[in-house]
Amino acid sequence: MTAKNYPLRSATVALTILSTTTALWAQPIAPAAPATAAQSSAAKDLLAAFDPADANKDGVLSLTEAEAIPGLVANFDAVDSNRDGRVSKPELAKVTQPD
């Protein structure tokens, strides 16, 4: 059974796949939920804790400095997006953004 022997069947299958794919892509995408007030407050608190934790005032947190911020050490590798062994304020701000 080849496409040459059944051209109408092949065309029907192709149209079915195309219409199904088109219908899926035509579905509206729901917007992301806005950040709640609690999330915004927690993000502000986390960013506010950055400067006091930066003991040597070099603008980044070492693993030792990160101990001053609860939960940061446990998530240090995930927050350190450029993998330089330090967390910058922009890296910390990035993880506080809602998805």
ABEGO torsion letter per residue (X at the ends): XBAAABAAAAAAAAAAAAAAAAAAAABBBBBBBBBBAAAAAAAAAAAAAAAAABAAGAGBBBAAAAAABBGAAAAAAAABAAGAGBBBAAAAAAAABBX
